[in-house]
């Protein structure tokens, strides 16, 4: 929790607010700089890169996936 979230292009999307598992796999709750938080499945397609050393993840927002 607390890692910054950026798009593949480097755009700031927010921070990881929580990690949950409601039975169908892990979900990341992303808190954007402005607006309501949103959920992201913690899969390789949606989260292609995690860097603990840099304290950030690269994320593809759900409406941008195929």
N, C-alpha and C positions, 0 to 999 in steps of 0.2 A: 504494500500500500504506500501511497505517496509518490510513486514514480511518475515522472512527467510522461505525457502521451503526445506523440507527434505523428503526422501523416507521413507516408513514404516520401513526400516532397519537402518535409521539414516543417510544415505548418503546425503550430501549437494547437492541440485539441483539448488539453486539460490535464488532469491528474487522476490516478487510480484512487478512488475513494474507498472501495471495498472489493473483496473477492468472495463470490458466493457460489454454492452448488445446490441447485434446487432439484437435483436428481437426473438431469440430462447433460451434465458436464459443467465445468467451471465457467463462470461469467464474471467479467470485470465491470464494475460500476465506474463510469468515467464522469468526472465532475468538470465541465467546461469552465472557462473563465467567466462566461456569462450564460445564463439560461439553466434549464433543467438538466440533471444528469441523465445519462443514457447507458444502456447495457451493451457489452461487446462479448461475443463468445470467445473463450480463450483457446482458439484453434490456430494452426499454422497459417491458414488463409487470412484470418482476421488480424492476427498478431505475428507478422513474419519475422520480427526481431525483438529480442529482449536483451538489454544491456544493464546488468546490475551495477557494473563499474561506473557507467555514465548516469545511472538512475533514471533511465528512460526506456520506453517501449515505442516501437513503430506500430501503428494501428491503421487498418483499413476500415472506415466506418461502414456499417451494414448496408446503407443505401448505395454504397459505391462498389459492392461485391456483385458478381454475376450470379 
